[in-house]
Amino acid sequence: MAKQHIFTQMIPEREEPALYINPRSEQIAAFAEEAITVEDQPKVRLLADSDEIKDALYSFLTASKIAELIHREQLSLRTLT
């Protein structure tokens, strides 16, 4: 399985949002990169440390992909604290 398809393959297709808890900034960026390309991406609630989220959002491209996922209501982003 290609590395870029790991995240969406692990998320089950169901009505309830999947939880993605405590990823590192690199994992957040990789998730956004892959999830933006999937048409029927399941809803995900991402809970991470605020510093990890800030690091992931530092890249304009990653931040815009995350914003698009939030706009599509496919992603909910929250801090752990």
Order of alpha helices (4+ residues) and beta strands (2+ residues): alpha-beta-alpha-beta-alpha-alpha-beta
